[in-house]
Amino acid sequence: MIEGMRMDLRKSIYQNFDELYLYCYYVAGTVGLMSVPVMGISPESQATTESVYNAALALGIANQLTNTLRDVGEDARRGRIYLPQDELAQAGLSDSDIYAGKVTDKWRSFMKNQIKRARMFFDEAEKGVTELSEASRWPVWASLLLYRQILDEIEANDYNNFTRRAYVSKAKKLLALPIAYTKSLIRPSRTSSYSTRAQKTDSLTSKV
């Protein structure tokens, strides 16, 4: 986590997703990893400990990627761009487009791909929530569902994350809580298939 703060002091752009992933790992992935011993793993869980930690890491990465996509305009005004430079170039975009803050078809296409990747990490994180202790599942589900909705709001804003801040309304937050509670009632499977899916998660989280 401290290393992530140091990166913010010496680095303002990221050449590719590997570099951005490393930053996300330091500032948020580590939080997910540290949370597992606090939340606890259900005694009923048949998943491997490693797979639960991988899911927690994926949630931290997903949350931080969501932060960067929500705050593009704010970060640009501070001289920071938390987006892969090579992917911007592939989309026909550059730093000057970010600073100009104009929503174009190229920007929409670029953002769709960035949001898709963030959702992939949320999907991987979901697979581990059920394996947590009963008391921890509801707050973790609530956090996951609410944060993922920020991506929906970016889309609803027509990908204008330059001048409009995507946020989840109070009404939507209240609606998400019973959904999270219902999901939290699902107990770990006695023959958990999640441990067999860990290899896929590893492909997303083994960049560190």
C-alpha positions, -999 to +999 in steps of 0.1 A: +000+000+000+028+024+009+045+016-024+014+027-042+016+061-025+052+063-036+042+055-071+018+084-070+047+107-061+070+097-090+046+085-117+017+102-134+011+080-165+011+043-172+024+028-204+004-004-204-021-024-183+007-043-165+019-011-150-016+001-141-024-033-126+007-031-104-004+003-092-039-010-085-024-040-066-004-018-043-032+008-035-062-015-034-054-052-041-034-053-008-065-040+010-085-069-003-058-094+008-055-079+043-093-081+046-095-119+043-082-127+078-106-101+092-136-113+073-128-149+078-134-179+056-165-201+063-157-234+080-181-249+054-160-237+025-144-263+003-125-237-017-088-234-014-075-206+008-055-194-022-086-191-044-104-170-017-074-146-015-074-144-053-110-134-053-103-107-026-074-094-047-097-093-078-122-072-058-095-047-048-083-044-084-119-041-097-126-013-072-095+006-081-101+003-118-136+016-112-121+046-093-098+054-122-126+052-148-149+074-126-122+100-119-107+105-154-115+142-155-105+150-120-072+131-123-064+149-156-069+182-140-042+172-115-019+161-144-025+124-139-038+098-163-045+064-149-052+047-183-029+024-203-011+046-229-007+018-254-045+011-254-052+048-258-030+049-288-047+018-303-080+036-299-066+066-318-065+087-286-037+106-268-031+125-236-042+157-254-077+141-259-079+134-222-070+169-213-095+183-239-122+163-221-144+158-252-166+127-255-162+112-290-170+079-306-133+069-301-136+077-264-168+057-261-153+027-277-122+029-255-143+033-224-164+003-233-133-019-233-121-005-200-154-011-183-156-046-197-122-054-181-132-039-147-164-061-148-143-092-155-125-086-122-158-080-104-170-113-118-140-131-105-144-115-071-180-127-069-169-163-069-151-159-036-177-139-016-198-170-008-167-187+007-164-160+034-178-163+069-216-158+073-213-125+091-190-110+065-209-120+033-236-093+034-212-062+037-189-076+011-217-083-013-231-048-007-198-032-014-193-052-046-227-046-060-227-008-052-192-002-066-200-022-097-230+001-103-206+030-107-197+015-141-234+014-150-236+051-142-206+059-164-224+043-192-256+062-183-236+094-185-227+085-221-191+079-210-186+115-200-163+110-170-145+143-179-171+167-164-197+144-149-190+123-118-207+089-119-223+081-086-250+056-073-281+074-061-294+068-025-324+050-039-303+026-059-281+020-029-311+011-008-324-012-035-291-030-036-290-039+001-317-065+001-302-080-030-268-082-013-285-097+018-302-124-003-269-133-019-252-135+015-276-162+025-261-186-001-239-210+018-206-223+004-211-254-017-200-287-001-184-296-034-172-261-042-165-256-079-147-224-071-115-240-063-115-256-097-120-221-112-090-206-094-068-211-125-089-186-144-086-161-116-049-167-115-047-156-151-062-123-141-043-118-108-009-133-114+005-101-129+022-091-096 
